[in-house]
Amino acid sequence: MSVIFVLIGVSVLVAGGFLGAFLWAVKSGQFEDKYTPSVRILFDDDKKEEKKNKS
């Protein structure tokens, strides 16, 4: 029975760590750019062609 309490405690710590990492990412501006991800696929081919031409 005591193993359950240890597992619950560890899972709460891990969940708190993920929550802290998420809040840190939001505060540092990780999710500010909403436009680029939606059009990134349109510009991937151009970058690959540029790399081939440089080589």
mmCIF file of the N, C-alpha and C atoms, coordinates in Angstrom:
data_MODEL
# 
_entry.id   MODEL 
# 
loop_
_atom_site.group_PDB 
_atom_site.id 
_atom_site.type_symbol 
_atom_site.label_atom_id 
_atom_site.label_alt_id 
_atom_site.label_comp_id 
_atom_site.label_asym_id 
_atom_site.label_entity_id 
_atom_site.label_seq_id 
_atom_site.pdbx_PDB_ins_code 
_atom_site.Cartn_x 
_atom_site.Cartn_y 
_atom_site.Cartn_z 
_atom_site.occupancy 
_atom_site.B_iso_or_equiv 
_atom_site.pdbx_formal_charge 
_atom_site.auth_seq_id 
_atom_site.auth_comp_id 
_atom_site.auth_asym_id 
_atom_site.auth_atom_id 
_atom_site.pdbx_PDB_model_num 
ATOM 1   N N  . MET A 1 1  ? 0.816  -1.197 0.000   1.00 0.00 ? 1  MET A N  1 
ATOM 2   C CA . MET A 1 1  ? 0.000  0.000  0.000   1.00 0.00 ? 1  MET A CA 1 
ATOM 3   C C  . MET A 1 1  ? 0.857  1.257  0.000   1.00 0.00 ? 1  MET A C  1 
ATOM 4   N N  . SER A 1 2  ? 2.008  1.198  0.648   1.00 0.00 ? 2  SER A N  1 
ATOM 5   C CA . SER A 1 2  ? 2.863  2.382  0.713   1.00 0.00 ? 2  SER A CA 1 
ATOM 6   C C  . SER A 1 2  ? 3.489  2.690  -0.649  1.00 0.00 ? 2  SER A C  1 
ATOM 7   N N  . VAL A 1 3  ? 3.598  1.680  -1.500  1.00 0.00 ? 3  VAL A N  1 
ATOM 8   C CA . VAL A 1 3  ? 4.141  1.903  -2.842  1.00 0.00 ? 3  VAL A CA 1 
ATOM 9   C C  . VAL A 1 3  ? 3.207  2.817  -3.641  1.00 0.00 ? 3  VAL A C  1 
ATOM 10  N N  . ILE A 1 4  ? 1.924  2.697  -3.443  1.00 0.00 ? 4  ILE A N  1 
ATOM 11  C CA . ILE A 1 4  ? 0.958  3.547  -4.140  1.00 0.00 ? 4  ILE A CA 1 
ATOM 12  C C  . ILE A 1 4  ? 1.181  5.009  -3.773  1.00 0.00 ? 4  ILE A C  1 
ATOM 13  N N  . PHE A 1 5  ? 1.424  5.271  -2.486  1.00 0.00 ? 5  PHE A N  1 
ATOM 14  C CA . PHE A 1 5  ? 1.659  6.651  -2.057  1.00 0.00 ? 5  PHE A CA 1 
ATOM 15  C C  . PHE A 1 5  ? 2.949  7.204  -2.652  1.00 0.00 ? 5  PHE A C  1 
ATOM 16  N N  . VAL A 1 6  ? 3.957  6.380  -2.763  1.00 0.00 ? 6  VAL A N  1 
ATOM 17  C CA . VAL A 1 6  ? 5.206  6.810  -3.380  1.00 0.00 ? 6  VAL A CA 1 
ATOM 18  C C  . VAL A 1 6  ? 4.991  7.109  -4.852  1.00 0.00 ? 6  VAL A C  1 
ATOM 19  N N  . LEU A 1 7  ? 4.279  6.233  -5.547  1.00 0.00 ? 7  LEU A N  1 
ATOM 20  C CA . LEU A 1 7  ? 4.008  6.451  -6.967  1.00 0.00 ? 7  LEU A CA 1 
ATOM 21  C C  . LEU A 1 7  ? 3.152  7.694  -7.202  1.00 0.00 ? 7  LEU A C  1 
ATOM 22  N N  . ILE A 1 8  ? 2.175  7.928  -6.354  1.00 0.00 ? 8  ILE A N  1 
ATOM 23  C CA . ILE A 1 8  ? 1.357  9.134  -6.484  1.00 0.00 ? 8  ILE A CA 1 
ATOM 24  C C  . ILE A 1 8  ? 2.212  10.372 -6.252  1.00 0.00 ? 8  ILE A C  1 
ATOM 25  N N  . GLY A 1 9  ? 3.082  10.329 -5.258  1.00 0.00 ? 9  GLY A N  1 
ATOM 26  C CA . GLY A 1 9  ? 3.962  11.461 -4.991  1.00 0.00 ? 9  GLY A CA 1 
ATOM 27  C C  . GLY A 1 9  ? 4.910  11.746 -6.147  1.00 0.00 ? 9  GLY A C  1 
ATOM 28  N N  . VAL A 1 10 ? 5.481  10.705 -6.715  1.00 0.00 ? 10 VAL A N  1 
ATOM 29  C CA . VAL A 1 10 ? 6.387  10.873 -7.846  1.00 0.00 ? 10 VAL A CA 1 
ATOM 30  C C  . VAL A 1 10 ? 5.636  11.399 -9.065  1.00 0.00 ? 10 VAL A C  1 
ATOM 31  N N  . SER A 1 11 ? 4.440  10.889 -9.294  1.00 0.00 ? 11 SER A N  1 
ATOM 32  C CA . SER A 1 11 ? 3.670  11.351 -10.452 1.00 0.00 ? 11 SER A CA 1 
ATOM 33  C C  . SER A 1 11 ? 3.261  12.814 -10.290 1.00 0.00 ? 11 SER A C  1 
ATOM 34  N N  . VAL A 1 12 ? 2.958  13.250 -9.072  1.00 0.00 ? 12 VAL A N  1 
ATOM 35  C CA . VAL A 1 12 ? 2.639  14.660 -8.840  1.00 0.00 ? 12 VAL A CA 1 
ATOM 36  C C  . VAL A 1 12 ? 3.864  15.525 -9.090  1.00 0.00 ? 12 VAL A C  1 
ATOM 37  N N  . LEU A 1 13 ? 5.040  15.076 -8.698  1.00 0.00 ? 13 LEU A N  1 
ATOM 38  C CA . LEU A 1 13 ? 6.269  15.822 -8.956  1.00 0.00 ? 13 LEU A CA 1 
ATOM 39  C C  . LEU A 1 13 ? 6.567  15.923 -10.448 1.00 0.00 ? 13 LEU A C  1 
ATOM 40  N N  . VAL A 1 14 ? 6.389  14.833 -11.170 1.00 0.00 ? 14 VAL A N  1 
ATOM 41  C CA . VAL A 1 14 ? 6.622  14.841 -12.613 1.00 0.00 ? 14 VAL A CA 1 
ATOM 42  C C  . VAL A 1 14 ? 5.624  15.759 -13.309 1.00 0.00 ? 14 VAL A C  1 
ATOM 43  N N  . ALA A 1 15 ? 4.357  15.684 -12.906 1.00 0.00 ? 15 ALA A N  1 
ATOM 44  C CA . ALA A 1 15 ? 3.337  16.560 -13.488 1.00 0.00 ? 15 ALA A CA 1 
ATOM 45  C C  . ALA A 1 15 ? 3.648  18.022 -13.187 1.00 0.00 ? 15 ALA A C  1 
ATOM 46  N N  . GLY A 1 16 ? 4.110  18.308 -11.987 1.00 0.00 ? 16 GLY A N  1 
ATOM 47  C CA . GLY A 1 16 ? 4.499  19.672 -11.640 1.00 0.00 ? 16 GLY A CA 1 
ATOM 48  C C  . GLY A 1 16 ? 5.683  20.141 -12.461 1.00 0.00 ? 16 GLY A C  1 
ATOM 49  N N  . GLY A 1 17 ? 6.606  19.243 -12.742 1.00 0.00 ? 17 GLY A N  1 
ATOM 50  C CA . GLY A 1 17 ? 7.741  19.596 -13.598 1.00 0.00 ? 17 GLY A CA 1 
ATOM 51  C C  . GLY A 1 17 ? 7.308  19.942 -15.005 1.00 0.00 ? 17 GLY A C  1 
ATOM 52  N N  . PHE A 1 18 ? 6.402  19.162 -15.559 1.00 0.00 ? 18 PHE A N  1 
ATOM 53  C CA . PHE A 1 18 ? 5.895  19.463 -16.892 1.00 0.00 ? 18 PHE A CA 1 
ATOM 54  C C  . PHE A 1 18 ? 5.104  20.771 -16.907 1.00 0.00 ? 18 PHE A C  1 
ATOM 55  N N  . LEU A 1 19 ? 4.330  21.009 -15.873 1.00 0.00 ? 19 LEU A N  1 
ATOM 56  C CA . LEU A 1 19 ? 3.584  22.257 -15.775 1.00 0.00 ? 19 LEU A CA 1 
ATOM 57  C C  . LEU A 1 19 ? 4.534  23.444 -15.680 1.00 0.00 ? 19 LEU A C  1 
ATOM 58  N N  . GLY A 1 20 ? 5.585  23.305 -14.884 1.00 0.00 ? 20 GLY A N  1 
ATOM 59  C CA . GLY A 1 20 ? 6.579  24.368 -14.773 1.00 0.00 ? 20 GLY A CA 1 
ATOM 60  C C  . GLY A 1 20 ? 7.292  24.623 -16.089 1.00 0.00 ? 20 GLY A C  1 
ATOM 61  N N  . ALA A 1 21 ? 7.631  23.576 -16.826 1.00 0.00 ? 21 ALA A N  1 
ATOM 62  C CA . ALA A 1 21 ? 8.286  23.738 -18.125 1.00 0.00 ? 21 ALA A CA 1 
ATOM 63  C C  . ALA A 1 21 ? 7.342  24.411 -19.124 1.00 0.00 ? 21 ALA A C  1 
ATOM 64  N N  . PHE A 1 22 ? 6.069  24.061 -19.083 1.00 0.00 ? 22 PHE A N  1 
ATOM 65  C CA . PHE A 1 22 ? 5.101  24.685 -19.980 1.00 0.00 ? 22 PHE A CA 1 
ATOM 66  C C  . PHE A 1 22 ? 4.938  26.167 -19.660 1.00 0.00 ? 22 PHE A C  1 
ATOM 67  N N  . LEU A 1 23 ? 4.809  26.498 -18.379 1.00 0.00 ? 23 LEU A N  1 
ATOM 68  C CA . LEU A 1 23 ? 4.663  27.901 -18.001 1.00 0.00 ? 23 LEU A CA 1 
ATOM 69  C C  . LEU A 1 23 ? 5.908  28.704 -18.354 1.00 0.00 ? 23 LEU A C  1 
ATOM 70  N N  . TRP A 1 24 ? 7.080  28.110 -18.177 1.00 0.00 ? 24 TRP A N  1 
ATOM 71  C CA . TRP A 1 24 ? 8.325  28.786 -18.553 1.00 0.00 ? 24 TRP A CA 1 
ATOM 72  C C  . TRP A 1 24 ? 8.366  29.042 -20.061 1.00 0.00 ? 24 TRP A C  1 
ATOM 73  N N  . ALA A 1 25 ? 7.926  28.079 -20.852 1.00 0.00 ? 25 ALA A N  1 
ATOM 74  C CA . ALA A 1 25 ? 7.922  28.243 -22.304 1.00 0.00 ? 25 ALA A CA 1 
ATOM 75  C C  . ALA A 1 25 ? 6.945  29.338 -22.724 1.00 0.00 ? 25 ALA A C  1 
ATOM 76  N N  . VAL A 1 26 ? 5.805  29.415 -22.078 1.00 0.00 ? 26 VAL A N  1 
ATOM 77  C CA . VAL A 1 26 ? 4.828  30.449 -22.409 1.00 0.00 ? 26 VAL A CA 1 
ATOM 78  C C  . VAL A 1 26 ? 5.376  31.825 -22.047 1.00 0.00 ? 26 VAL A C  1 
ATOM 79  N N  . LYS A 1 27 ? 5.993  31.946 -20.877 1.00 0.00 ? 27 LYS A N  1 
ATOM 80  C CA . LYS A 1 27 ? 6.520  33.238 -20.442 1.00 0.00 ? 27 LYS A CA 1 
ATOM 81  C C  . LYS A 1 27 ? 7.707  33.690 -21.280 1.00 0.00 ? 27 LYS A C  1 
ATOM 82  N N  . SER A 1 28 ? 8.478  32.748 -21.814 1.00 0.00 ? 28 SER A N  1 
ATOM 83  C CA . SER A 1 28 ? 9.665  33.122 -22.586 1.00 0.00 ? 28 SER A CA 1 
ATOM 84  C C  . SER A 1 28 ? 9.336  33.372 -24.061 1.00 0.00 ? 28 SER A C  1 
ATOM 85  N N  . GLY A 1 29 ? 8.076  33.214 -24.460 1.00 0.00 ? 29 GLY A N  1 
ATOM 86  C CA . GLY A 1 29 ? 7.669  33.566 -25.806 1.00 0.00 ? 29 GLY A CA 1 
ATOM 87  C C  . GLY A 1 29 ? 7.748  32.446 -26.823 1.00 0.00 ? 29 GLY A C  1 
ATOM 88  N N  . GLN A 1 30 ? 7.765  31.221 -26.398 1.00 0.00 ? 30 GLN A N  1 
ATOM 89  C CA . GLN A 1 30 ? 7.845  30.098 -27.324 1.00 0.00 ? 30 GLN A CA 1 
ATOM 90  C C  . GLN A 1 30 ? 6.638  30.012 -28.252 1.00 0.00 ? 30 GLN A C  1 
ATOM 91  N N  . PHE A 1 31 ? 5.488  30.459 -27.787 1.00 0.00 ? 31 PHE A N  1 
ATOM 92  C CA . PHE A 1 31 ? 4.250  30.286 -28.538 1.00 0.00 ? 31 PHE A CA 1 
ATOM 93  C C  . PHE A 1 31 ? 3.737  31.599 -29.129 1.00 0.00 ? 31 PHE A C  1 
ATOM 94  N N  . GLU A 1 32 ? 4.600  32.576 -29.321 1.00 0.00 ? 32 GLU A N  1 
ATOM 95  C CA . GLU A 1 32 ? 4.187  33.880 -29.832 1.00 0.00 ? 32 GLU A CA 1 
ATOM 96  C C  . GLU A 1 32 ? 3.924  33.858 -31.335 1.00 0.00 ? 32 GLU A C  1 
ATOM 97  N N  . ASP A 1 33 ? 4.667  33.090 -32.090 1.00 0.00 ? 33 ASP A N  1 
ATOM 98  C CA . ASP A 1 33 ? 4.549  33.097 -33.542 1.00 0.00 ? 33 ASP A CA 1 
ATOM 99  C C  . ASP A 1 33 ? 3.442  32.141 -33.973 1.00 0.00 ? 33 ASP A C  1 
ATOM 100 N N  . LYS A 1 34 ? 2.328  32.713 -34.389 1.00 0.00 ? 34 LYS A N  1 
ATOM 101 C CA . LYS A 1 34 ? 1.193  31.891 -34.793 1.00 0.00 ? 34 LYS A CA 1 
ATOM 102 C C  . LYS A 1 34 ? 1.093  31.764 -36.305 1.00 0.00 ? 34 LYS A C  1 
ATOM 103 N N  . TYR A 1 35 ? 1.799  32.588 -37.053 1.00 0.00 ? 35 TYR A N  1 
ATOM 104 C CA . TYR A 1 35 ? 1.677  32.585 -38.507 1.00 0.00 ? 35 TYR A CA 1 
ATOM 105 C C  . TYR A 1 35 ? 2.648  31.616 -39.175 1.00 0.00 ? 35 TYR A C  1 
ATOM 106 N N  . THR A 1 36 ? 3.892  31.603 -38.747 1.00 0.00 ? 36 THR A N  1 
ATOM 107 C CA . THR A 1 36 ? 4.932  30.828 -39.415 1.00 0.00 ? 36 THR A CA 1 
ATOM 108 C C  . THR A 1 36 ? 4.644  29.323 -39.476 1.00 0.00 ? 36 THR A C  1 
ATOM 109 N N  . PRO A 1 37 ? 4.206  28.685 -38.396 1.00 0.00 ? 37 PRO A N  1 
ATOM 110 C CA . PRO A 1 37 ? 3.959  27.238 -38.501 1.00 0.00 ? 37 PRO A CA 1 
ATOM 111 C C  . PRO A 1 37 ? 2.920  26.860 -39.557 1.00 0.00 ? 37 PRO A C  1 
ATOM 112 N N  . SER A 1 38 ? 1.968  27.738 -39.791 1.00 0.00 ? 38 SER A N  1 
ATOM 113 C CA . SER A 1 38 ? 0.926  27.394 -40.755 1.00 0.00 ? 38 SER A CA 1 
ATOM 114 C C  . SER A 1 38 ? 1.403  27.475 -42.195 1.00 0.00 ? 38 SER A C  1 
ATOM 115 N N  . VAL A 1 39 ? 2.460  28.248 -42.465 1.00 0.00 ? 39 VAL A N  1 
ATOM 116 C CA . VAL A 1 39 ? 2.950  28.384 -43.835 1.00 0.00 ? 39 VAL A CA 1 
ATOM 117 C C  . VAL A 1 39 ? 4.342  27.784 -44.018 1.00 0.00 ? 39 VAL A C  1 
ATOM 118 N N  . ARG A 1 40 ? 4.890  27.184 -42.980 1.00 0.00 ? 40 ARG A N  1 
ATOM 119 C CA . ARG A 1 40 ? 6.244  26.629 -43.061 1.00 0.00 ? 40 ARG A CA 1 
ATOM 120 C C  . ARG A 1 40 ? 6.355  25.563 -44.144 1.00 0.00 ? 40 ARG A C  1 
ATOM 121 N N  . ILE A 1 41 ? 5.322  24.761 -44.306 1.00 0.00 ? 41 ILE A N  1 
ATOM 122 C CA . ILE A 1 41 ? 5.371  23.691 -45.301 1.00 0.00 ? 41 ILE A CA 1 
ATOM 123 C C  . ILE A 1 41 ? 5.468  24.250 -46.714 1.00 0.00 ? 41 ILE A C  1 
ATOM 124 N N  . LEU A 1 42 ? 4.973  25.461 -46.912 1.00 0.00 ? 42 LEU A N  1 
ATOM 125 C CA . LEU A 1 42 ? 5.018  26.065 -48.243 1.00 0.00 ? 42 LEU A CA 1 
ATOM 126 C C  . LEU A 1 42 ? 6.433  26.487 -48.633 1.00 0.00 ? 42 LEU A C  1 
ATOM 127 N N  . PHE A 1 43 ? 7.270  26.760 -47.651 1.00 0.00 ? 43 PHE A N  1 
ATOM 128 C CA . PHE A 1 43 ? 8.601  27.279 -47.929 1.00 0.00 ? 43 PHE A CA 1 
ATOM 129 C C  . PHE A 1 43 ? 9.710  26.248 -47.746 1.00 0.00 ? 43 PHE A C  1 
ATOM 130 N N  . ASP A 1 44 ? 9.411  25.036 -47.300 1.00 0.00 ? 44 ASP A N  1 
ATOM 131 C CA . ASP A 1 44 ? 10.434 24.009 -47.090 1.00 0.00 ? 44 ASP A CA 1 
ATOM 132 C C  . ASP A 1 44 ? 11.143 23.654 -48.391 1.00 0.00 ? 44 ASP A C  1 
ATOM 133 N N  . ASP A 1 45 ? 10.417 23.527 -49.483 1.00 0.00 ? 45 ASP A N  1 
ATOM 134 C CA . ASP A 1 45 ? 11.022 23.130 -50.749 1.00 0.00 ? 45 ASP A CA 1 
ATOM 135 C C  . ASP A 1 45 ? 12.015 24.173 -51.248 1.00 0.00 ? 45 ASP A C  1 
ATOM 136 N N  . ASP A 1 46 ? 11.731 25.444 -51.028 1.00 0.00 ? 46 ASP A N  1 
ATOM 137 C CA . ASP A 1 46 ? 12.645 26.499 -51.453 1.00 0.00 ? 46 ASP A CA 1 
ATOM 138 C C  . ASP A 1 46 ? 13.984 26.391 -50.730 1.00 0.00 ? 46 ASP A C  1 
ATOM 139 N N  . LYS A 1 47 ? 13.971 26.092 -49.449 1.00 0.00 ? 47 LYS A N  1 
ATOM 140 C CA . LYS A 1 47 ? 15.214 25.970 -48.694 1.00 0.00 ? 47 LYS A CA 1 
ATOM 141 C C  . LYS A 1 47 ? 16.035 24.769 -49.155 1.00 0.00 ? 47 LYS A C  1 
ATOM 142 N N  . LYS A 1 48 ? 15.367 23.669 -49.459 1.00 0.00 ? 48 LYS A N  1 
ATOM 143 C CA . LYS A 1 48 ? 16.081 22.488 -49.924 1.00 0.00 ? 48 LYS A CA 1 
ATOM 144 C C  . LYS A 1 48 ? 16.741 22.748 -51.277 1.00 0.00 ? 48 LYS A C  1 
ATOM 145 N N  . GLU A 1 49 ? 16.045 23.446 -52.153 1.00 0.00 ? 49 GLU A N  1 
ATOM 146 C CA . GLU A 1 49 ? 16.613 23.753 -53.464 1.00 0.00 ? 49 GLU A CA 1 
ATOM 147 C C  . GLU A 1 49 ? 17.811 24.691 -53.354 1.00 0.00 ? 49 GLU A C  1 
ATOM 148 N N  . GLU A 1 50 ? 17.749 25.659 -52.414 1.00 0.00 ? 50 GLU A N  1 
ATOM 149 C CA . GLU A 1 50 ? 18.855 26.569 -52.205 1.00 0.00 ? 50 GLU A CA 1 
ATOM 150 C C  . GLU A 1 50 ? 20.090 25.825 -51.723 1.00 0.00 ? 50 GLU A C  1 
ATOM 151 N N  . LYS A 1 51 ? 19.901 24.857 -50.828 1.00 0.00 ? 51 LYS A N  1 
ATOM 152 C CA . LYS A 1 51 ? 21.024 24.076 -50.312 1.00 0.00 ? 51 LYS A CA 1 
ATOM 153 C C  . LYS A 1 51 ? 21.653 23.237 -51.414 1.00 0.00 ? 51 LYS A C  1 
ATOM 154 N N  . LYS A 1 52 ? 20.830 22.696 -52.305 1.00 0.00 ? 52 LYS A N  1 
ATOM 155 C CA . LYS A 1 52 ? 21.357 21.885 -53.403 1.00 0.00 ? 52 LYS A CA 1 
ATOM 156 C C  . LYS A 1 52 ? 22.163 22.759 -54.364 1.00 0.00 ? 52 LYS A C  1 
ATOM 157 N N  . ASN A 1 53 ? 21.698 23.953 -54.624 1.00 0.00 ? 53 ASN A N  1 
ATOM 158 C CA . ASN A 1 53 ? 22.384 24.862 -55.547 1.00 0.00 ? 53 ASN A CA 1 
ATOM 159 C C  . ASN A 1 53 ? 23.711 25.351 -54.981 1.00 0.00 ? 53 ASN A C  1 
ATOM 160 N N  . LYS A 1 54 ? 23.812 25.500 -53.665 1.00 0.00 ? 54 LYS A N  1 
ATOM 161 C CA . LYS A 1 54 ? 25.052 25.967 -53.025 1.00 0.00 ? 54 LYS A CA 1 
ATOM 162 C C  . LYS A 1 54 ? 26.125 24.890 -53.049 1.00 0.00 ? 54 LYS A C  1 
ATOM 163 N N  . SER A 1 55 ? 25.722 23.645 -53.018 1.00 0.00 ? 55 SER A N  1 
ATOM 164 C CA . SER A 1 55 ? 26.688 22.540 -52.937 1.00 0.00 ? 55 SER A CA 1 
ATOM 165 C C  . SER A 1 55 ? 27.398 22.306 -54.239 1.00 0.00 ? 55 SER A C  1 
# 
